Amino acid sequence: MHDPAASPTGATRTAPCPPGPVRSPGATAWPPALPGALLFLLVFVEGFVSLGAEIVALRRLVPHVGSAITVTAPTIAFFLLALALGYQAGGRVAGDYLARVRRNFLLAAGLIAVGLAGPVVEAAFAHLQPAPVAWAVVVCGVLCPVAWLLGQTVPILTNLLRHERAGARSGAALYWSTLGSFLGALTLSMGVMQWLGVSVAVLICAGLLLALVPALDAAGATRRRAGAAAGLIAVVALVCNLMLAQQTETAYATYRVDAAEIPGFEAARVFRINASPASIIDAGEPPRYARYIERLRRLLLDEMAFRGRSVLVLGAGGFTLSHREPLNHYTYVDIDPAVKAIAERDFLREPVVGDFVAADARAWVRDTDRRHDAIVVDVYSALTSIPAHLVTREFWRATRQALKPDGVLAANLILDRDLASPYARNLLATIQAEYGACAVEVLFRDRPQGNVLVICTVATQPAAQAPPAPYTDEHNRADLDVLRGKR
């Protein structure tokens, strides 16, 4: 993540001085000697934590603003801008190098421990509306200051490295910093968040910075103050990330099950994914489900009389489509490998009916050799946010190829009730470009946005259909078309 062009070249040197640091003009004291390994460890941890904080921040934003490129790109852009400004600020430091790094590490650890804690980010989005305001607070008020503080580390510590040339010093520092960024991105996203959760990733980032504070040379009262500050931040980090009320977090989503009072439901439970209601079930016999799930069950079981059929469900949600339904074979595909265990434990409170595959929906339908009688598309990362690669014509073409010749597609979409928005019109047109004419059912007319079911079949190729022609008084072929349709 670090750009060598953005880093200072270090203190200047004149022959025949021996290798080592040189006091810069205006410096108040000679820099203390530190082992080279310790200096490289400091810049390695700076790289690890700075990119780790960016990854954690992006993950924290997903439940509230989604993961579209229009969210991630500005977040990364502001992070890089703050990092560049940190490089510039670090290059201007002329003395008290370790004291400056020690202060920066303490401040950055505090910002990460508190500002990126799950309850704090949730509170920001709950009380700061609209959502872009909360996004700006999290990014510009937490992530960017962290990047600015840690970005100063490489140019500051370059002054203490013992190399003959300034280029060698900066190159060595940038190597270890960028290596830390690489390992931070890899281990936090693929390891820590997957198995231990996002809160543990926050604690690791803050803890690494705090662990190095004692190594940043200080004496007497200064050492005691630094140690007390590090201890206080560690306690606050544990409280914010482990002791405050937490949701179940994975690398992909945040899950919570809430009790809800819903007319017609008995002791209803709502399964929330990324702060949005994804599934509903109640304690009645038989249980009641979300309206779109009940409509899909009627479609498959009653209207289409599915028995012994293969149903592929893209996006697991709460696994309610197959709940206590032994007549057909269901395969759920969801990108989060933890969602099945969470749903069984906290939401369904019984085993899921059907198979589960942890995979990206598009990759699965593209690569599978199996053909299904029905595909249900129910993929959301938040209330109205479908991942961008799952709305394209290429994705819908892949679903068509994964269906049997008489198969049916049922897509659950969140659209405006009039289907008049550009998003609704373009998404429906995209689906019908691959499937031809589809049935569209708006399930909620009493709210601006709600569930819309799009039901398509593969019996007729869109390319074989003649383009529609409006009827006019002059050219009215309605009766002829009716007869043609009865053949």
Secondary structure by P-SEA (a helix, b strand, c coil): cccccccccccccccccccccccccccccccccccaaaaaaaaaaaaaaaaaaaaaaaaaaccccccccccaaaaaaaaaaaaaaaaaaaaacccaaaaaaaaaaaaaaaaaaccccaaaaaaaaacccaaaaaaaaaacccaaaaaaaaaacccccccccccccaaaaaaaaaaaaaaaaaaaaaaaaacccccccaaaaaaaaaaaaaaacccccccaaaaaaaaaaaaaaaaaaaaaccccccccccccbbbbbbbbbcccccbbbbbbccccccccccccccccccaaaaaaaaacccccccccbbbbbccccccccccccccbbbbbbbcccaaaaaaacccccccccbbbbbccaaaaaacccccccbbbbbccccccccccccccaaaaaaaaaaccccbbbbbbbbcccccccaaaaaaaaaaaacccbbbbbbccccccccbbbbbbbccccccccccbbbbcccccaaaaaaaaaac
